[in-house]
Amino acid sequence: MKPLGGTTRHYWMAQRMAKATQTDLVGPQNAGILSQEKWAEIVQACRGCTWVDGCERWLASHDSSNEVPKECPNCGAYMQLKAAALEEE
């Protein structure tokens, strides 16, 4: 089992992935869709990711994308948040 990465590093990587994939985090938080517990789970999943180097390269080359990389352990969570944001519109 891979050791978990640093909390601060992966917190910011999860934030960067959300921004790069146009995943709104604030709206779902305000609407009660993204709880603190769920956000902690997203960061924890990022900490355990084996695609860290690939993620860093992907983030460096993608300022904006509608797609979340399938290699991201939070792909499903981000896609759910994106879908929830569309429903709120």
Secondary structure, DSSP 8 states (H G I E B T S, - for coil): ------HHHHHHHHHHHHHHTT--SHHHHHTTSS-HHHHHHHHHHHHT-S-HHHHHHHHHH-S--SS--TTSTTHHHHHHHHHHHHHH-
